[in-house]
Amino acid sequence: KIRKEVTSLLKKLEDIKERIVELSKDEKIDDVNQVFVTFETERGERRALKALSYGHLERTFNSKTIKFMGKVLKVSEPTEPTAIRWDNLDESLFVKIKQQFFSILFSLLLIGVGFYLIYFINLHLNWKQNTSYFITFFNILIPMFCRIANSYESFEKEGDSQRSLYFKITLARWVNTVLVYFVITPFIKMNSLLELVSSLFLAEMLINPLFAIFDPFNIYYKHIAGPRAKNQAKMNSYFIGTNFSLAERYTSLTKIIFLCFFYATILPASYLFCSISLWITFWCDKYLLLRRWGQAPASCPSVARFSRNSFLTTALIMHFIMSAYWWSGFPFDNVSEYDGKYYAVNQMLGDSEFPPQPEDQNKMRQPKGIPEDWIGWMSAKQEVIVSLTGISSAVLLGVVVFLVFFKKVFLIIKSYKPQGKNQGKDYSDLSNSENTLYIPEVKNPNLLFPVLACNISNIEPNYIGWEDPDDETYDKHNLVSDLKELGVDVDGGKQLFSIVKQWKRRSVHRASF
């Protein structure tokens, strides 16, 4: 049996070698896809970006005189070197769209499955704690499924990958945590809804932190798999720390905030529960970040910006909208007192026009038998609150739509705007941990070190950003050396790998391509 497995592996290895040699003969293998430049001074970088960065209209119609081979280049400030996904830079737009379509389809299917399971459990298990516990455990599993869907997409930057993952996890968690039970709960059973929301907050405060601290995968790797590893390298891989996702941690916060904002009007204690949950999450994540989690790749603040501009803004808008809705339907009994008599009425003003207004009471279809001069179920003070909250929600929504439109117009007209002040530090004066160049490399979770995909003979080794004490030349981690062993001419006229060069000119600037 072992002999057959070895023979099969050797056959696969030979097939891979033949495929590599075949790819090296491709005529388009040396086409330039992107160029990365590192400047010696921040002032030089900003001057170049200001001169070469154009809006979408200017770039499309080539209205500027600064061109390269007749075309206006798309020049922008790149993300950190360790956040570049070098193996995805040449992926076609069609492939990316196809991958994104199936990934989103899988995410929607996941949301549908969660919706059905929550509905089924709520229907057959009358104890609300069962539903809240299932929602919490399902929220713990959602990131795992979303990472699987995200792994089939191609991203040029780690920030783009995290932002896509954040969108999928947030959408699934918001729907399963907040919206599902709201949809399936009858209008007159708001007490049942409030019980579930309270139990959800309690479950989030207890189950999530405990699961994160007593991580079963971490316990298995460090206490079971690690001591039984067959070699030192394998054992080291079990102790590098648990992989964590910035996108997943952000969704844990926005999920709690959205749950609070959605139900705060009818459950004011949501503010207290939300504060306690965020406090527990902060200290739990701080401990895990400093003691247990592995080092995550550097990335731009795209996830934080995306969360702030999109999802937190959406949560705030929903807070205003749902405030108007909750106040308009109070006391949620579909009963109205008029002239000493009680009538069954329809109080679901949320199904009417937006924003909800007191005058909409008479526009709704009501049951038969209600007097013609009936003016509605709201009290005078209730009508004032509904008017204020309804108008406020419409104004806030209009302001957000205007700001989003203004931002899009700005990107069409001009795309570059410096962030922060010039620190006045030269690149060559930075420490080794801060002055990493853009070195093409491929990361594999089964390897302790990345695999270089370029010739590094034209740069100083300390700019690579990592080092192997057992291989100062990096030959064991370089694909160029592997191709030489296969007999491929890597020094010929055709460029099989990316070009990386470093220039020193009177300590004025250094650049890497």
C-alpha positions as CSV (number, residue, x, y, z in Angstrom):
1,K,0.0,0.0,0.0
2,I,2.8,2.4,0.9
3,R,4.6,1.5,-2.3
4,K,1.5,2.4,-4.4
5,E,1.1,5.7,-2.6
6,V,4.8,6.6,-3.3
7,T,4.4,5.6,-6.9
8,S,1.3,7.8,-7.3
9,L,3.0,10.8,-5.6
10,L,6.1,10.4,-7.9
11,K,3.7,10.3,-11.0
12,K,2.0,13.5,-9.8
13,L,5.4,15.1,-9.3
14,E,6.5,14.2,-12.8
15,D,3.3,15.6,-14.2
16,I,3.8,18.9,-12.4
17,K,7.4,19.1,-13.7
18,E,6.1,18.6,-17.3
19,R,3.5,21.3,-16.7
20,I,6.0,23.7,-15.4
21,V,8.3,23.2,-18.4
22,E,5.3,23.7,-20.7
23,L,4.3,27.0,-19.0
24,S,7.9,28.3,-19.3
25,K,7.4,28.1,-23.1
26,D,4.3,30.3,-23.1
27,E,4.8,33.4,-25.3
28,K,2.8,35.7,-23.0
29,I,4.6,34.6,-19.8
30,D,6.9,37.7,-19.8
31,D,4.0,40.2,-20.3
32,V,4.1,43.1,-17.8
33,N,1.0,43.2,-15.6
34,Q,1.8,45.7,-12.8
35,V,4.8,47.7,-11.6
36,F,5.5,48.6,-8.0
37,V,7.9,51.5,-7.2
38,T,9.3,52.3,-3.7
39,F,10.5,55.9,-3.3
40,E,13.3,57.0,-1.0
41,T,11.2,60.0,0.3
42,E,7.5,60.4,1.0
43,R,7.6,63.8,-0.7
44,G,8.8,62.1,-3.9
45,E,6.0,59.6,-3.8
46,R,3.3,62.2,-3.3
47,R,4.6,64.3,-6.1
48,A,4.6,61.4,-8.5
49,L,1.1,60.3,-7.4
50,K,-0.2,63.9,-7.8
51,A,1.2,64.2,-11.3
52,L,0.2,60.7,-12.6
53,S,-3.1,60.0,-10.7
54,Y,-6.2,60.9,-12.7
55,G,-9.9,60.4,-12.4
56,H,-11.9,57.8,-14.3
57,L,-13.0,60.2,-17.0
58,E,-9.5,61.6,-17.6
59,R,-8.0,58.1,-17.7
60,T,-10.8,56.8,-20.1
61,F,-10.6,59.6,-22.6
62,N,-6.8,60.2,-22.4
63,S,-7.3,63.9,-21.9
64,K,-3.9,64.4,-20.1
65,T,-0.6,64.8,-21.9
66,I,1.5,62.6,-19.6
67,K,1.1,59.2,-21.3
68,F,3.1,55.9,-21.6
69,M,3.0,54.4,-25.1
70,G,-0.1,56.5,-25.9
71,K,-2.1,55.5,-22.9
72,V,-2.7,57.1,-19.5
73,L,-1.5,54.7,-16.8
74,K,-3.6,53.8,-13.8
75,V,-1.3,55.0,-11.0
76,S,-2.4,54.6,-7.4
77,E,-0.8,54.2,-3.9
78,P,-0.4,50.4,-3.3
79,T,-1.1,48.5,-0.1
80,E,1.6,47.1,2.1
81,P,4.1,44.6,0.4
82,T,3.0,41.7,2.6
83,A,-0.6,42.3,1.6
84,I,-0.1,41.8,-2.1
85,R,-1.4,38.5,-3.5
86,W,1.2,38.1,-6.2
87,D,-0.3,34.9,-7.7
88,N,-3.6,36.6,-8.4
89,L,-2.3,39.8,-10.2
90,D,-2.8,38.4,-13.7
91,E,-6.3,36.9,-13.3
92,S,-8.8,38.0,-15.9
93,L,-11.8,40.1,-15.2
94,F,-14.2,37.4,-16.5
95,V,-12.7,34.8,-14.2
96,K,-13.0,37.2,-11.2
97,I,-16.7,37.9,-12.0
98,K,-17.5,34.2,-12.4
99,Q,-15.7,33.4,-9.1
100,Q,-17.5,36.2,-7.3
101,F,-20.9,35.1,-8.7
102,F,-20.6,31.5,-7.4
103,S,-19.1,32.7,-4.1
104,I,-22.1,35.1,-3.4
105,L,-24.5,32.4,-4.5
106,F,-23.0,30.0,-1.9
107,S,-23.3,32.8,0.7
108,L,-27.0,33.3,-0.1
109,L,-27.6,29.6,0.1
110,L,-25.9,29.6,3.5
111,I,-28.3,32.4,4.6
112,G,-31.3,30.5,3.3
113,V,-30.3,27.3,5.2
114,G,-29.8,29.4,8.4
115,F,-33.2,31.0,7.9
116,Y,-35.0,27.6,7.5
117,L,-33.2,26.1,10.5
118,I,-34.1,29.0,12.8
119,Y,-37.7,28.9,11.6
120,F,-37.8,25.1,12.2
121,I,-36.3,25.3,15.7
122,N,-38.5,28.1,16.7
123,L,-41.6,26.3,15.4
124,H,-40.9,22.9,17.1
125,L,-38.9,23.9,20.2
126,N,-40.9,26.5,22.2
127,W,-38.1,27.4,24.6
128,K,-36.6,30.6,23.3
129,Q,-33.2,29.8,24.7
130,N,-32.9,27.0,22.1
131,T,-33.3,29.4,19.3
132,S,-30.9,31.9,20.7
133,Y,-28.2,29.3,21.4
134,F,-28.6,27.9,17.8
135,I,-28.3,31.4,16.3
136,T,-25.1,32.0,18.4
137,F,-23.5,28.6,17.4
138,F,-24.5,29.1,13.8
139,N,-22.8,32.6,13.9
140,I,-19.6,30.9,15.1
141,L,-19.7,28.5,12.1
142,I,-20.6,31.1,9.5
143,P,-17.0,32.5,9.1
144,M,-15.7,29.0,8.4
145,F,-18.2,28.5,5.5
146,C,-17.6,32.1,4.2
147,R,-13.8,31.5,4.2
148,I,-14.4,28.4,2.0
149,A,-16.4,30.5,-0.4
150,N,-13.9,33.3,-0.3
151,S,-11.0,30.9,-1.0
152,Y,-12.3,30.3,-4.5
153,E,-12.1,34.0,-5.4
154,S,-9.0,35.8,-6.8
155,F,-8.0,39.0,-5.0
156,E,-5.0,41.2,-5.8
157,K,-4.8,42.6,-2.3
158,E,-5.3,41.1,1.2
159,G,-7.5,44.1,2.0
160,D,-9.9,43.2,-0.9
161,S,-10.1,39.6,0.3
162,Q,-10.9,40.8,3.9
163,R,-13.5,43.2,2.7
164,S,-15.2,40.5,0.6
165,L,-15.1,38.2,3.5
166,Y,-16.4,40.9,5.8
167,F,-19.4,41.5,3.5
168,K,-20.4,37.8,3.4
169,I,-20.0,37.2,7.1
170,T,-21.8,40.4,8.0
171,L,-24.7,39.8,5.7
172,A,-25.2,36.2,7.0
173,R,-24.9,37.2,10.6
174,W,-27.1,40.2,10.4
175,V,-29.8,38.2,8.6
176,N,-29.6,35.2,11.0
177,T,-29.2,37.3,14.2
178,V,-31.6,40.2,13.6
179,L,-33.9,39.8,10.6
180,V,-35.0,36.2,10.6
181,Y,-36.8,36.2,13.9
182,F,-38.2,39.6,13.2
183,V,-39.8,38.3,9.9
184,I,-41.2,35.1,11.4
185,T,-42.6,36.6,14.6
186,P,-46.3,37.7,14.3
187,F,-47.0,41.4,14.9
188,I,-48.9,40.8,18.1
189,K,-46.2,38.6,19.7
190,M,-43.6,41.3,20.4
191,N,-43.1,39.9,23.9
192,S,-41.8,36.7,22.4
193,L,-39.5,38.7,20.2
194,L,-38.1,40.7,23.1
195,E,-37.4,37.5,25.1
196,L,-35.4,36.1,22.2
197,V,-33.4,39.4,21.7
198,S,-32.5,39.4,25.5
199,S,-31.4,35.8,25.3
200,L,-29.4,36.5,22.2
201,F,-27.4,39.2,24.0
202,L,-26.8,36.9,26.9
203,A,-25.6,34.1,24.6
204,E,-23.3,36.5,22.7
205,M,-21.8,37.7,26.1
206,L,-21.1,34.1,27.2
207,I,-20.8,31.6,24.4
208,N,-18.7,33.5,21.9
209,P,-15.9,34.6,24.3
210,L,-15.8,31.1,25.9
211,F,-15.5,29.4,22.5
212,A,-12.8,31.8,21.4
213,I,-10.7,31.2,24.6
214,F,-11.2,27.5,24.8
215,D,-10.6,27.1,21.1
216,P,-10.8,23.3,20.4
217,F,-8.6,23.6,17.3
218,N,-5.8,25.4,19.2
219,I,-6.0,22.9,22.0
220,Y,-5.7,20.0,19.5
221,Y,-2.8,21.5,17.6
222,K,-0.7,22.4,20.7
223,H,-1.5,19.6,23.1
224,I,-2.2,16.6,20.8
225,A,-0.9,17.1,17.3
226,G,2.2,19.1,18.2
227,P,3.9,16.7,20.6
228,R,3.2,13.8,18.1
229,A,4.6,15.6,15.1
230,K,7.1,13.6,13.0
231,N,9.6,16.4,12.5
232,Q,10.6,19.8,13.9
233,A,9.2,21.8,11.0
234,K,5.8,20.2,11.4
235,M,5.8,20.7,15.1
236,N,6.7,24.4,14.7
237,S,3.7,24.8,12.3
238,Y,1.4,23.8,15.2
239,F,2.7,26.5,17.4
240,I,2.7,29.6,15.1
241,G,-0.7,30.6,16.5
242,T,-4.3,30.4,15.4
243,N,-5.1,32.2,12.1
244,F,-7.6,35.0,12.7
245,S,-9.4,37.2,10.3
246,L,-9.8,40.9,10.8
247,A,-13.1,40.8,8.8
248,E,-14.5,38.2,11.2
249,R,-13.6,40.2,14.2
250,Y,-15.3,43.3,12.7
251,T,-18.5,41.4,12.0
252,S,-18.6,40.3,15.7
253,L,-18.8,44.0,16.6
254,T,-21.2,45.2,13.9
255,K,-23.5,42.3,14.6
256,I,-24.0,43.3,18.2
257,I,-24.3,47.0,17.3
258,F,-26.9,46.2,14.6
259,L,-28.9,44.0,17.0
260,C,-28.8,46.9,19.6
261,F,-29.9,49.6,17.1
262,F,-32.6,47.5,15.6
263,Y,-34.5,46.7,18.8
264,A,-33.3,49.6,21.1
265,T,-36.6,51.5,20.9
266,I,-38.7,48.7,22.4
267,L,-35.9,47.2,24.4
268,P,-33.8,50.1,25.9
269,A,-31.8,47.6,27.9
270,S,-30.1,46.7,24.5
271,Y,-27.7,49.6,25.0
272,L,-26.5,48.1,28.3
273,F,-26.3,44.6,26.8
274,C,-24.5,45.9,23.8
275,S,-22.0,47.8,25.9
276,I,-21.2,44.8,28.1
277,S,-20.8,42.6,25.0
278,L,-18.4,45.0,23.4
279,W,-16.4,45.3,26.6
280,I,-16.1,41.5,26.9
281,T,-15.2,41.2,23.2
282,F,-12.5,43.8,23.6
283,W,-10.7,42.2,26.5
284,C,-11.2,38.7,25.0
285,D,-9.7,39.7,21.7
286,K,-6.9,41.6,23.3
287,Y,-5.8,38.5,25.2
288,L,-6.1,36.3,22.1
289,L,-4.2,38.8,20.0
290,L,-1.3,39.1,22.4
291,R,-1.1,35.5,23.6
292,R,-2.8,33.0,21.2
293,W,-3.3,34.3,17.6
294,G,-0.7,34.2,14.9
295,Q,0.6,37.2,13.0
296,A,-1.9,38.3,10.3
297,P,-0.6,39.8,7.0
298,A,-0.4,43.6,6.9
299,S,-3.3,45.1,5.1
300,C,-4.7,48.6,4.3
301,P,-7.6,50.0,6.4
302,S,-10.1,49.0,3.7
303,V,-12.1,46.7,6.0
304,A,-12.4,49.4,8.7
305,R,-13.3,52.1,6.1
306,F,-15.8,49.7,4.5
307,S,-17.4,48.9,7.9
308,R,-17.6,52.5,8.9
309,N,-18.9,53.9,5.6
310,S,-21.3,51.1,4.7
311,F,-22.4,48.8,7.5
312,L,-22.3,51.1,10.5
313,T,-24.0,53.7,8.5
314,T,-26.7,51.2,7.5
315,A,-27.1,50.2,11.2
316,L,-27.6,53.9,12.1
317,I,-30.2,54.4,9.3
318,M,-32.0,51.3,10.4
319,H,-32.0,52.6,14.0
320,F,-34.0,55.7,12.9
321,I,-36.3,53.7,10.5
322,M,-37.1,51.0,13.1
323,S,-37.6,53.7,15.8
324,A,-40.4,55.2,13.6
325,Y,-41.8,51.7,13.0
326,W,-41.8,50.6,16.6
327,W,-43.4,53.8,17.8
328,S,-46.1,53.7,15.1
329,G,-47.1,50.1,16.0
330,F,-47.2,50.5,19.8
331,P,-48.7,48.8,21.8
332,F,-48.7,45.9,19.2
333,D,-52.0,44.4,20.1
334,N,-54.0,45.4,16.9
335,V,-56.7,46.9,19.2
336,S,-58.0,50.4,19.2
337,E,-60.3,52.1,21.7
338,Y,-62.8,54.6,20.2
339,D,-65.8,56.1,22.0
340,G,-65.6,53.6,24.8
341,K,-65.5,50.6,22.5
342,Y,-62.6,48.4,21.3
343,Y,-62.1,47.5,17.7
344,A,-59.7,45.1,16.0
345,V,-57.4,47.1,13.7
346,N,-54.3,46.8,11.6
347,Q,-51.4,48.6,13.3
348,M,-48.6,47.5,10.9
349,L,-47.8,51.0,9.6
350,G,-44.4,49.6,8.5
351,D,-46.1,48.1,5.5
352,S,-47.3,51.5,4.4
353,E,-45.4,54.4,2.8
354,F,-41.9,55.6,3.9
355,P,-41.3,57.4,6.1
356,P,-44.1,56.4,8.5
357,Q,-46.3,59.3,9.4
358,P,-49.5,59.5,11.6
359,E,-51.7,60.4,8.7
360,D,-51.0,57.0,7.2
361,Q,-53.3,55.4,9.8
362,N,-56.3,56.3,7.6
363,K,-54.7,55.1,4.4
364,M,-54.3,51.5,5.6
365,R,-56.8,48.8,4.9
366,Q,-58.7,48.1,8.1
367,P,-61.2,45.4,9.1
368,K,-64.9,45.9,8.6
369,G,-66.9,47.5,11.4
370,I,-64.6,50.4,12.2
371,P,-66.5,53.8,12.4
372,E,-66.0,56.2,9.5
373,D,-64.8,59.0,11.8
374,W,-62.2,56.8,13.4
375,I,-58.8,58.7,13.2
376,G,-56.4,56.0,14.3
377,W,-55.0,54.2,17.3
378,M,-52.1,56.6,18.1
379,S,-52.2,59.1,21.0
380,A,-51.3,62.7,20.4
381,K,-47.8,62.3,21.9
382,Q,-47.3,59.1,20.0
383,E,-48.1,60.9,16.7
384,V,-45.5,63.6,17.5
385,I,-42.8,60.9,18.1
386,V,-43.7,59.0,14.9
387,S,-43.5,62.3,12.9
388,L,-40.1,63.2,14.3
389,T,-38.5,59.7,13.9
390,G,-40.0,59.2,10.4
391,I,-38.8,62.6,9.1
392,S,-35.4,62.1,10.8
393,S,-35.0,58.7,9.1
394,A,-35.8,60.1,5.7
395,V,-33.4,63.1,6.1
396,L,-30.6,60.8,7.3
397,L,-31.2,58.5,4.4
398,G,-31.1,61.4,2.0
399,V,-27.8,62.7,3.5
400,V,-26.1,59.3,3.2
401,V,-27.2,58.9,-0.4
402,F,-25.9,62.4,-1.2
403,L,-22.6,61.8,0.4
404,V,-22.2,58.4,-1.5
405,F,-23.0,60.2,-4.8
406,F,-20.6,63.0,-4.0
407,K,-17.8,60.5,-3.3
408,K,-18.4,58.7,-6.6
409,V,-18.3,62.0,-8.5
410,F,-15.1,62.9,-6.8
411,L,-13.5,59.6,-7.8
412,I,-14.6,60.3,-11.4
413,I,-13.1,63.7,-11.4
414,K,-10.0,63.2,-9.3
415,S,-8.8,60.1,-7.5
416,Y,-5.7,60.9,-5.4
417,K,-5.7,62.7,-2.1
418,P,-2.8,62.5,0.4
419,Q,-3.6,60.8,3.7
420,G,-2.0,62.4,6.8
421,K,1.1,64.5,7.0
422,N,4.5,63.9,5.5
423,Q,6.6,62.3,8.2
424,G,9.9,63.4,6.8
425,K,11.5,60.0,7.1
426,D,13.7,58.5,4.3
427,Y,13.1,54.9,3.3
428,S,16.7,53.9,4.0
429,D,16.5,55.2,7.6
430,L,13.7,52.8,8.5
431,S,14.2,49.7,10.5
432,N,14.3,46.3,8.7
433,S,10.8,45.5,9.8
434,E,9.5,48.7,8.2
435,N,11.4,48.8,4.9
436,T,10.2,45.7,3.1
437,L,10.3,46.0,-0.7
438,Y,7.7,44.6,-3.1
439,I,9.2,41.2,-3.5
440,P,6.9,38.7,-5.5
441,E,6.3,35.6,-3.3
442,V,3.7,33.0,-2.8
443,K,2.4,31.9,0.6
444,N,1.4,28.4,1.5
445,P,-0.1,27.5,4.9
446,N,1.8,24.2,4.9
447,L,5.2,26.0,4.7
448,L,6.8,28.1,7.4
449,F,8.3,30.6,4.9
450,P,6.9,32.1,1.7
451,V,8.2,30.9,-1.7
452,L,10.0,33.7,-3.7
453,A,9.1,34.1,-7.3
454,C,11.8,36.4,-8.6
455,N,15.6,36.8,-8.9
456,I,16.9,38.5,-5.8
457,S,20.5,38.9,-6.9
458,N,19.9,42.6,-7.6
459,I,18.7,43.6,-4.1
460,E,19.9,43.5,-0.6
461,P,18.6,40.5,1.3
462,N,17.5,42.5,4.3
463,Y,14.7,44.1,2.2
464,I,12.9,40.7,1.7
465,G,11.2,41.1,5.1
466,W,11.9,37.6,6.5
467,E,14.8,35.3,6.9
468,D,15.5,31.6,7.4
469,P,18.5,31.0,9.7
470,D,19.3,27.8,7.9
471,D,19.4,29.3,4.4
472,E,20.9,32.8,4.2
473,T,20.9,32.7,0.3
474,Y,17.2,31.9,0.1
475,D,17.9,29.3,-2.6
476,K,15.7,26.7,-0.9
477,H,12.8,29.2,-0.9
478,N,13.2,30.5,-4.5
479,L,11.3,29.1,-7.5
480,V,14.2,30.3,-9.7
481,S,16.4,27.6,-8.2
482,D,13.8,25.0,-8.7
483,L,13.5,25.8,-12.4
484,K,17.2,25.6,-12.8
485,E,17.2,22.1,-11.5
486,L,14.5,21.2,-14.1
487,G,16.9,22.5,-16.9
488,V,14.9,25.6,-17.7
489,D,16.9,28.5,-19.0
490,V,16.0,31.2,-16.4
491,D,18.7,33.6,-17.6
492,G,17.7,33.7,-21.2
493,G,15.9,36.4,-23.2
494,K,12.4,35.5,-21.9
495,Q,11.5,36.7,-18.4
496,L,10.0,33.8,-16.6
497,F,9.7,35.6,-13.2
498,S,9.1,39.2,-12.0
499,I,12.0,41.6,-12.2
500,V,13.2,43.1,-8.9
501,K,15.9,45.7,-8.9
502,Q,17.4,48.2,-6.5
503,W,19.2,51.4,-7.5
504,K,21.4,53.5,-5.3
505,R,22.1,57.0,-6.6
506,R,23.8,59.3,-4.1
507,S,21.2,58.1,-1.5
508,V,18.5,60.0,-3.4
509,H,16.0,57.2,-4.1
510,R,15.6,53.5,-4.2
511,A,13.1,51.8,-6.4
512,S,11.9,48.2,-6.9
513,F,9.9,46.9,-9.9
